[in-house]
Amino acid sequence: MTLGKKIQDLLARVARVTAGGGEKAIRKQVASGKLTARDRIRAILDEDSFHEYDLFVEHKCKDFGMDGKQLAGDGVITGTGTIESFPVCIFAQDFTVAGGSLGLMHARKITKIMDHAMKLGVPLIGINDSGGARIQEGVNSLAGYGEIFYRNTLASGVIPQISVILGPCAGGAVYSPALTDFVFVVEGISKMFITGPEVIKTVLGEEITMEDLGGARVQAEISGNAHFYADSEAECFAQIKRLVSYIPWNNRKKPNPFPPRPPRTGQLTARIIPAEVNQPFDVRDLIRTISDDSDFFEIQEHWAANIVIGFARLHGETVGIVGNQPLVLAGVLDVDASDKAARFIRFCDAFNIPLVTLVDLPGYLPGADQEHAGVIRHGAKILYAYSEATVPKVTVILRKAYGGGYIAMCSRHLGADFVFAWPSAEIAVMGSEGAANIIFRKEIAAADDPAAMRQLKIREYSEKFANPYIAAANGHIDAVIQPEETREYLIHALEVSQRKSEVRPERKHGVPPF
Amino acid sequence: MDAEDLGQIHDPDKLSAYLARSTDAGDNLCVDGTTYRTQLPPKFRRRKPYVLHDQREVRARIPGTIVRLLVRPGQEVERGRQLLIVEAMKMQNAVLAPCAGRVKAIHVEVGQQVPKGTLLAELE
């Protein structure tokens, strides 16, 4: 054969495999509102940047009629590419090929691209769209999952890992996304669960739809498994691109700096906060008065909305922001909020992203349901994560910082490098009402007019303790600043913290409360 | 929605008569005696208030089929004594007496399928 013929032969082979599961299967995929695996990769990566590998990998299964059955690429597409010139490794399961089912060679392609990502020190993006284990391949299929989970774990905190759920992701398969840093879901398309509606009905007699069990909304609002929720695949891809702009390639690098920009909103920071400590405001409005270009990229917007987490830039540098949200549940810490913040703090710490904490909370949420759900051990996660973090940590106390909540929200005592407080800050054991009721219990009870006495004592306590100056007098905070100075103080604090280094005792790893 | 729907708490010092309340003017949450104007998210509204469980009521913890009854009404039982067997999740699960006492009633029969939470037996 001449080289020309051999090239023709190659092109014919490539065409056969890149046709995926064939026209009929592709039509079905598109009809269900989904892009094909290859189109998804093309939509996420820079134009023509995708380079595919392992196109000719074939399965070796001979049982149950699998012998001689051709599965294009064994149901998964793997390769490298760039997003805004940022290099990534990527894989996409192809639902048109045997339902994207995972067999041994399918898994080997995935673990190979994961190993590449680790060696190259670049993020991994995995697009999940699979019916699950390839039953015909039996235990080899399980082995494949296990080898993926193992690599997800070894890669954790070394390279950013992104999971995109664009179809079913059921049974053991869900644990790969769960081990990664960010999970993206799309309305009507993503389905995640350990056991499906059929099994639940058979075993438990409970009827539930797939959507109500593990649809996009459920994962984004109730379970907290998903970090980003989108109405369409196109919106989801835009979110992925945006996320990648804030994070570094790996744990030895810093995120790429952007040109510094002033906030876009002309709004005064001080105007956002109501004078009364019990009136709400949206902490995201406040973030937008201090961030570059008034930009804030929120993570897990719909779950545990009483705490807000996300990325922004200050003078061009990425920061991770954690803020109590008085607008929802008065901004209390509860099981979900602690879990949400702690994981984010650990991501930022692992990837050299400084932490900015905005404090306004009345404490932990009271209630039997919270105690029974383990608010003690979940709440401890946030203490652990902040204490463990060695990236620059800057805290701004806006209003309330009461009791355990004050300690938990990156106080000086958990190793904050800089703690600033506004003049409106109240750093105290609890709110004035509660404190006065306990401290002056006897006086109030003995008074002729207990109600009037209570009000008097509340005022007395409030005037004396509901301010930042006692904490300032003890050196627990570094400066009392005006709201309009916040951005400048933050930028300066981060600038001088650039070479921060903290030495911790040597250990294999800590034992965090999870 | 009134205060009862969202769970009451009674502090010994009467710091607050409720934890959460939804009114026409908006939602409130009370923490340590201070009432905050805020929003109560759906997940919070759906949480189940804690009910004191009477351990003399023996209930099905998983749905299944009753395959054997091991005690009769009137019988004295020790704590941990097997009361009946429920087949569920491909296992024969023994339901044990949560406390010592006398069997007041058995509410199920052999062969009966029971949903989760069914009252199986009562002790006294």
Chai-1 contact restraints between the chains, C-beta under 6 A:
chainA,res_idxA,chainB,res_idxB,connection_type,confidence,min_distance_angstrom,max_distance_angstrom,comment,restraint_id
A,L204,B,P63,contact,1.0,0.0,6.0,A-B,restraint_1
A,G205,B,P63,contact,1.0,0.0,6.0,A-B,restraint_2
A,G205,B,P115,contact,1.0,0.0,6.0,A-B,restraint_3
A,N278,B,T34,contact,1.0,0.0,6.0,A-B,restraint_4
A,N278,B,Y36,contact,1.0,0.0,6.0,A-B,restraint_5
A,Q279,B,R37,contact,1.0,0.0,6.0,A-B,restraint_6
A,P280,B,R37,contact,1.0,0.0,6.0,A-B,restraint_7
A,P280,B,T38,contact,1.0,0.0,6.0,A-B,restraint_8
A,A305,B,P41,contact,1.0,0.0,6.0,A-B,restraint_9
A,L327,B,Q39,contact,1.0,0.0,6.0,A-B,restraint_10
A,V328,B,Q39,contact,1.0,0.0,6.0,A-B,restraint_11
A,V328,B,P41,contact,1.0,0.0,6.0,A-B,restraint_12
A,L329,B,L29,contact,1.0,0.0,6.0,A-B,restraint_13
A,L329,B,T38,contact,1.0,0.0,6.0,A-B,restraint_14
A,A330,B,L29,contact,1.0,0.0,6.0,A-B,restraint_15
A,A330,B,Y36,contact,1.0,0.0,6.0,A-B,restraint_16
A,A330,B,T38,contact,1.0,0.0,6.0,A-B,restraint_17
A,P362,B,V31,contact,1.0,0.0,6.0,A-B,restraint_18
A,G363,B,V31,contact,1.0,0.0,6.0,A-B,restraint_19
A,A368,B,Y50,contact,1.0,0.0,6.0,A-B,restraint_20
A,D369,B,R47,contact,1.0,0.0,6.0,A-B,restraint_21
A,M430,B,D32,contact,1.0,0.0,6.0,A-B,restraint_22
A,G431,B,D32,contact,1.0,0.0,6.0,A-B,restraint_23
A,G431,B,T34,contact,1.0,0.0,6.0,A-B,restraint_24
A,E433,B,G33,contact,1.0,0.0,6.0,A-B,restraint_25
A,E433,B,T34,contact,1.0,0.0,6.0,A-B,restraint_26
A,G434,B,L15,contact,1.0,0.0,6.0,A-B,restraint_27
A,G434,B,D32,contact,1.0,0.0,6.0,A-B,restraint_28
A,G434,B,G33,contact,1.0,0.0,6.0,A-B,restraint_29
A,N437,B,D13,contact,1.0,0.0,6.0,A-B,restraint_30
A,N437,B,L15,contact,1.0,0.0,6.0,A-B,restraint_31
A,N437,B,G33,contact,1.0,0.0,6.0,A-B,restraint_32
